[in-house]
Amino acid sequence: MPPTPNETLLAATDRCVLCGQCLPHCPSYRLWHNEADTPRGRISLLQALARGQLAPTPALIRHLDRCLGCRACERMCPSLVEYGQILDQGRALLRPHQQDNPSLQRLLETVADHDGLQNKAGLLRLYQRSGLQTLARRSGALKALGLAEQEATLPAIPKGERLASHYPAQGEARGKVALFTGCVGEVFDGAVHRAAIAMLTRLGFAVAVPANQGCCGALHQHNGEPEQAAALARDNIAAFVGVDAVIGCASGCGAQLHEYQSLYGDGLAAPFVDVAEFVIQHWPEGLTLQPLPQRAVYHLPCSQRNVLRQPDSTALLLSPIPELVLSPLPDNASCCGAAGSFLLTQPEAAAQLRQPKLLAIAEAKADVVLTTNTSCALHLRQGLEQQGHSIPVRHPIELLAEALGGTE
């Protein structure tokens, strides 16, 4: 007989010796200074739950909900405990006992519906640009409906221009890759994707953009719905065939795609490669770039650092640009608070974790802030705007494409 979910969870926690070396690296422990809000504490709670020693109470669920899933603990664990896997299994076990968060549930349903997401994005863009948003805010209708706080956090929806299905290589052909655009990224990262295509085709790679791709499944996987996540993974596995590599720009999605094999027993037919890593690996000799006399600071998403394990990719990618002054954001090892759905379930904590980043950006007097993850970019951009800063937040590949001479 296959093991029960309780037995599987206990087996996953066997390696943990509860040493506590993870505590200084845990952002939720920094916020609340509560043992139950640490990786060690949560593992102990889940072990007790799996053994039948604890009931699935709201208090227990709250301690799981307050974890960002940043996996900083996993990166430094001397026992190599796979905390991300344990957290996912624990949340799946608790899902039947959890009261639905309407905002989170709507998000999960929306990102899983690729066509529906595009339609909703179009309607929201119309709402923001037609004057309806200003009217709704002034009228008090949003407050009366209890939607004022959620509406205020809605980022600006950029103009949507669908990508073509194929882009030919420039010059001598070196191969064919596919670009993963995802769900939310397809709405917010159009400029990023065009910059990536410009770089990849300039390097000699034809780029396919499969129309039948969709959400990577990370939000579902990390919110106790692994079956839905696996279904989304199967759709993407079927979509990405006949290429040398699958290229991603958002590190959060990339982390999920990277782990398809270990999570679901089946992976992409071609290796997943982050766009920065791919460009670095295939950089041609003699390619000259235009100077960019700017001061840039780069934020390092947890997914880039702790899962993909590529902390230096931004610095290496942009080092060939003349006159660009690039520096890391102080305390890049700490989470900014975006963390997928954490923004919806713990908005005050997310803002607290973001605040040191905003202060560091202001002190750096940067011309541009760089980050490789969609949710981190949205979170930082919103915080900067709320504090009256007009500093743009961009993806590193955008800056490289600009130095190359534009995007297509």
KELUM-324618 format. One record per residue (C-alpha): residue number from 1; chain; residue in one letter; x, y, z. Coordinates in steps of 0.1 Angstrom, whole numbers. Layout:
N
R|NUM|A|A|X|Y|Z
...
***
This chain:
408
R|1|A|M|0|0|0
R|2|A|P|12|35|-7
R|3|A|P|21|56|23
R|4|A|T|-6|79|37
R|5|A|P|-1|117|36
R|6|A|N|7|116|73
R|7|A|E|34|90|68
R|8|A|T|48|109|38
R|9|A|L|50|141|58
R|10|A|L|68|123|87
R|11|A|A|93|107|63
R|12|A|A|101|141|48
R|13|A|T|108|155|83
R|14|A|D|131|126|94
R|15|A|R|163|144|85
R|16|A|C|155|175|106
R|17|A|V|175|175|139
R|18|A|L|158|207|151
R|19|A|C|192|224|155
R|20|A|G|179|260|151
R|21|A|Q|206|272|127
R|22|A|C|178|284|104
R|23|A|L|163|309|129
R|24|A|P|185|339|121
R|25|A|H|177|335|83
R|26|A|C|139|332|87
R|27|A|P|120|364|78
R|28|A|S|89|355|98
R|29|A|Y|110|349|129
R|30|A|R|125|383|124
R|31|A|L|90|398|124
R|32|A|W|73|379|153
R|33|A|H|101|363|174
R|34|A|N|80|333|179
R|35|A|E|94|298|179
R|36|A|A|62|285|162
R|37|A|D|70|309|133
R|38|A|T|103|294|125
R|39|A|P|112|265|102
R|40|A|R|121|244|133
R|41|A|G|88|253|150
R|42|A|R|67|246|120
R|43|A|I|83|212|114
R|44|A|S|76|203|150
R|45|A|L|40|214|147
R|46|A|L|35|193|115
R|47|A|Q|52|163|131
R|48|A|A|27|165|160
R|49|A|L|-2|169|135
R|50|A|A|9|139|115
R|51|A|R|12|118|146
R|52|A|G|-22|128|158
R|53|A|Q|-9|147|188
R|54|A|L|-22|181|175
R|55|A|A|-56|190|159
R|56|A|P|-57|211|128
R|57|A|T|-67|243|147
R|58|A|P|-69|278|133
R|59|A|A|-38|287|154
R|60|A|L|-18|259|138
R|61|A|I|-29|269|104
R|62|A|R|-20|305|111
R|63|A|H|16|296|118
R|64|A|L|18|278|85
R|65|A|D|2|307|67
R|66|A|R|27|331|81
R|67|A|C|56|313|64
R|68|A|L|67|331|32
R|69|A|G|82|299|17
R|70|A|C|114|318|9
R|71|A|R|135|287|16
R|72|A|A|164|307|30
R|73|A|C|164|280|58
R|74|A|E|168|253|32
R|75|A|R|197|270|15
R|76|A|M|218|270|47
R|77|A|C|205|238|65
R|78|A|P|235|216|75
R|79|A|S|212|186|74
R|80|A|L|199|194|39
R|81|A|V|162|194|51
R|82|A|E|139|199|21
R|83|A|Y|118|225|39
R|84|A|G|99|236|8
R|85|A|Q|86|201|3
R|86|A|I|76|198|39
R|87|A|L|57|231|39
R|88|A|D|38|221|7
R|89|A|Q|29|187|22
R|90|A|G|18|203|54
R|91|A|R|-4|229|37
R|92|A|A|-20|202|15
R|93|A|L|-28|182|47
R|94|A|L|-44|212|63
R|95|A|R|-63|224|32
R|96|A|P|-96|206|41
R|97|A|H|-96|223|75
R|98|A|Q|-88|258|62
R|99|A|Q|-113|286|58
R|100|A|D|-111|300|22
R|101|A|N|-95|334|17
R|102|A|P|-118|348|-10
R|103|A|S|-90|370|-25
R|104|A|L|-66|341|-27
R|105|A|Q|-92|317|-41
R|106|A|R|-101|342|-68
R|107|A|L|-64|345|-77
R|108|A|L|-59|308|-79
R|109|A|E|-89|304|-101
R|110|A|T|-79|333|-123
R|111|A|V|-43|323|-130
R|112|A|A|-53|287|-138
R|113|A|D|-77|300|-165
R|114|A|H|-53|314|-192
R|115|A|D|-79|329|-215
R|116|A|G|-100|342|-186
R|117|A|L|-70|359|-172
R|118|A|Q|-63|378|-204
R|119|A|N|-100|389|-206
R|120|A|K|-99|402|-170
R|121|A|A|-67|420|-176
R|122|A|G|-82|438|-206
R|123|A|L|-112|448|-185
R|124|A|L|-91|461|-157
R|125|A|R|-69|480|-181
R|126|A|L|-100|497|-195
R|127|A|Y|-112|504|-160
R|128|A|Q|-79|521|-151
R|129|A|R|-75|541|-183
R|130|A|S|-111|552|-191
R|131|A|G|-116|573|-160
R|132|A|L|-138|547|-143
R|133|A|Q|-112|541|-116
R|134|A|T|-110|578|-106
R|135|A|L|-148|580|-106
R|136|A|A|-152|548|-85
R|137|A|R|-126|561|-59
R|138|A|R|-142|595|-56
R|139|A|S|-178|582|-53
R|140|A|G|-171|560|-23
R|141|A|A|-186|530|-40
R|142|A|L|-155|509|-35
R|143|A|K|-156|516|3
R|144|A|A|-193|507|5
R|145|A|L|-186|474|-13
R|146|A|G|-156|466|9
R|147|A|L|-133|467|-20
R|148|A|A|-113|499|-14
R|149|A|E|-83|483|2
R|150|A|Q|-80|456|-25
R|151|A|E|-85|480|-53
R|152|A|A|-58|504|-40
R|153|A|T|-32|476|-43
R|154|A|L|-41|469|-79
R|155|A|P|-10|476|-100
R|156|A|A|-13|495|-133
R|157|A|I|-21|470|-161
R|158|A|P|2|478|-191
R|159|A|K|-10|478|-226
R|160|A|G|-14|442|-238
R|161|A|E|3|432|-270
R|162|A|R|3|395|-277
R|163|A|L|36|380|-287
R|164|A|A|39|361|-320
R|165|A|S|43|324|-320
R|166|A|H|77|323|-336
R|167|A|Y|107|347|-339
R|168|A|P|135|337|-363
R|169|A|A|172|338|-353
R|170|A|Q|194|366|-365
R|171|A|G|226|357|-384
R|172|A|E|240|322|-380
R|173|A|A|214|299|-364
R|174|A|R|226|282|-332
R|175|A|G|194|265|-322
R|176|A|K|158|269|-311
R|177|A|V|144|278|-277
R|178|A|A|109|283|-263
R|179|A|L|100|313|-240
R|180|A|F|78|307|-209
R|181|A|T|55|336|-204
R|182|A|G|33|321|-177
R|183|A|C|1|337|-164
R|184|A|V|6|370|-145
R|185|A|G|38|375|-163
R|186|A|E|20|375|-196
R|187|A|V|0|404|-183
R|188|A|F|27|425|-166
R|189|A|D|60|414|-183
R|190|A|G|54|421|-220
R|191|A|A|84|445|-222
R|192|A|V|105|419|-204
R|193|A|H|95|392|-228
R|194|A|R|102|414|-259
R|195|A|A|136|422|-245
R|196|A|A|144|385|-239
R|197|A|I|133|377|-275
R|198|A|A|156|405|-288
R|199|A|M|186|391|-270
R|200|A|L|179|355|-278
R|201|A|T|174|361|-315
R|202|A|R|205|383|-316
R|203|A|L|225|354|-301
R|204|A|G|213|332|-330
R|205|A|F|184|314|-315
R|206|A|A|150|311|-329
R|207|A|V|123|316|-303
R|208|A|A|90|298|-300
R|209|A|V|62|311|-278
R|210|A|P|37|282|-274
R|211|A|A|1|295|-273
R|212|A|N|-10|264|-252
R|213|A|Q|13|272|-222
R|214|A|G|-1|285|-190
R|215|A|C|4|291|-153
R|216|A|C|35|273|-139
R|217|A|G|14|260|-109
R|218|A|A|36|275|-81
R|219|A|L|7|294|-64
R|220|A|H|-14|262|-63
R|221|A|Q|15|240|-52
R|222|A|H|24|264|-23
R|223|A|N|-12|268|-12
R|224|A|G|-22|233|-6
R|225|A|E|-35|223|-40
R|226|A|P|-9|200|-55
R|227|A|E|-34|182|-78
R|228|A|Q|-42|215|-95
R|229|A|A|-5|223|-97
R|230|A|A|3|189|-113
R|231|A|A|-25|195|-139
R|232|A|L|-10|228|-148
R|233|A|A|25|212|-150
R|234|A|R|12|185|-174
R|235|A|D|-2|212|-197
R|236|A|N|32|230|-198
R|237|A|I|51|197|-203
R|238|A|A|29|191|-233
R|239|A|A|34|226|-246
R|240|A|F|72|227|-246
R|241|A|V|85|202|-271
R|242|A|G|109|202|-300
R|243|A|V|132|229|-286
R|244|A|D|168|229|-271
R|245|A|A|158|248|-240
R|246|A|V|129|264|-222
R|247|A|I|137|300|-212
R|248|A|G|121|318|-184
R|249|A|C|124|354|-172
R|250|A|A|105|353|-138
R|251|A|S|126|334|-112
R|252|A|G|95|324|-92
R|253|A|C|81|306|-122
R|254|A|G|115|293|-131
R|255|A|A|119|277|-96
R|256|A|Q|86|258|-101
R|257|A|L|95|247|-137
R|258|A|H|129|236|-124
R|259|A|E|113|213|-99
R|260|A|Y|86|197|-120
R|261|A|Q|105|164|-121
R|262|A|S|110|161|-83
R|263|A|L|75|173|-76
R|264|A|Y|54|154|-101
R|265|A|G|77|127|-115
R|266|A|D|78|142|-150
R|267|A|G|97|172|-162
R|268|A|L|100|194|-193
R|269|A|A|114|176|-224
R|270|A|A|141|203|-227
R|271|A|P|160|218|-198
R|272|A|F|147|249|-181
R|273|A|V|173|278|-181
R|274|A|D|168|312|-167
R|275|A|V|172|339|-194
R|276|A|A|202|355|-177
R|277|A|E|221|322|-173
R|278|A|F|213|313|-210
R|279|A|V|226|346|-223
R|280|A|I|257|344|-202
R|281|A|Q|264|309|-214
R|282|A|H|260|318|-251
R|283|A|W|275|353|-251
R|284|A|P|293|357|-285
R|285|A|E|328|372|-288
R|286|A|G|329|407|-302
R|287|A|L|293|418|-294
R|288|A|T|295|455|-285
R|289|A|L|270|473|-263
R|290|A|Q|260|510|-261
R|291|A|P|271|528|-229
R|292|A|L|243|532|-202
R|293|A|P|255|559|-178
R|294|A|Q|231|549|-150
R|295|A|R|233|539|-114
R|296|A|A|215|506|-109
R|297|A|V|208|485|-78
R|298|A|Y|196|449|-80
R|299|A|H|173|431|-57
R|300|A|L|178|393|-54
R|301|A|P|145|374|-52
R|302|A|C|144|344|-29
R|303|A|S|136|321|-58
R|304|A|Q|168|332|-76
R|305|A|R|190|328|-46
R|306|A|N|175|298|-26
R|307|A|V|160|276|-53
R|308|A|L|177|283|-87
R|309|A|R|209|290|-67
R|310|A|Q|220|318|-91
R|311|A|P|228|348|-69
R|312|A|D|254|363|-93
R|313|A|S|235|361|-126
R|314|A|T|224|398|-127
R|315|A|A|259|411|-120
R|316|A|L|274|387|-146
R|317|A|L|247|395|-172
R|318|A|L|251|432|-170
R|319|A|S|289|434|-166
R|320|A|P|296|440|-203
R|321|A|I|275|473|-204
R|322|A|P|299|503|-205
R|323|A|E|294|531|-179
R|324|A|L|267|512|-159
R|325|A|V|273|514|-122
R|326|A|L|257|483|-107
R|327|A|S|255|473|-70
R|328|A|P|235|448|-50
R|329|A|L|207|460|-27
R|330|A|P|219|457|10
R|331|A|D|206|427|28
R|332|A|N|198|409|-5
R|333|A|A|196|376|15
R|334|A|S|163|387|31
R|335|A|C|129|384|16
R|336|A|C|111|415|3
R|337|A|G|77|402|14
R|338|A|A|62|395|-20
R|339|A|A|64|357|-17
R|340|A|G|36|347|-40
R|341|A|S|2|348|-22
R|342|A|F|18|362|10
R|343|A|L|9|396|-3
R|344|A|L|-28|387|-1
R|345|A|T|-28|367|31
R|346|A|Q|-4|388|52
R|347|A|P|-4|423|36
R|348|A|E|9|441|67
R|349|A|A|38|418|72
R|350|A|A|46|420|35
R|351|A|A|48|458|38
R|352|A|Q|70|455|69
R|353|A|L|95|433|51
R|354|A|R|95|456|21
R|355|A|Q|102|488|40
R|356|A|P|140|482|46
R|357|A|K|143|476|8
R|358|A|L|126|509|0
R|359|A|L|148|528|24
R|360|A|A|180|512|9
R|361|A|I|168|521|-26
R|362|A|A|162|557|-16
R|363|A|E|196|559|1
R|364|A|A|214|544|-30
R|365|A|K|200|573|-52
R|366|A|A|196|547|-79
R|367|A|D|183|556|-114
R|368|A|V|168|521|-117
R|369|A|V|160|491|-96
R|370|A|L|164|456|-111
R|371|A|T|148|424|-101
R|372|A|T|141|390|-118
R|373|A|N|107|381|-104
R|374|A|T|73|395|-113
R|375|A|S|57|396|-79
R|376|A|C|89|412|-64
R|377|A|A|88|439|-91
R|378|A|L|51|446|-85
R|379|A|H|56|448|-47
R|380|A|L|87|470|-49
R|381|A|R|71|493|-75
R|382|A|Q|40|498|-55
R|383|A|G|59|506|-24
R|384|A|L|81|531|-42
R|385|A|E|51|548|-58
R|386|A|Q|33|550|-24
R|387|A|Q|63|568|-9
R|388|A|G|65|593|-38
R|389|A|H|95|578|-56
R|390|A|S|95|576|-94
R|391|A|I|124|551|-97
R|392|A|P|116|525|-123
R|393|A|V|117|488|-115
R|394|A|R|129|467|-144
R|395|A|H|142|433|-153
R|396|A|P|180|430|-160
R|397|A|I|173|417|-195
R|398|A|E|155|450|-203
R|399|A|L|187|469|-196
R|400|A|L|208|446|-216
R|401|A|A|184|448|-246
R|402|A|E|185|486|-243
R|403|A|A|223|485|-244
R|404|A|L|221|462|-274
R|405|A|G|201|488|-293
R|406|A|G|164|482|-285
R|407|A|T|138|454|-286
R|408|A|E|118|440|-314
***
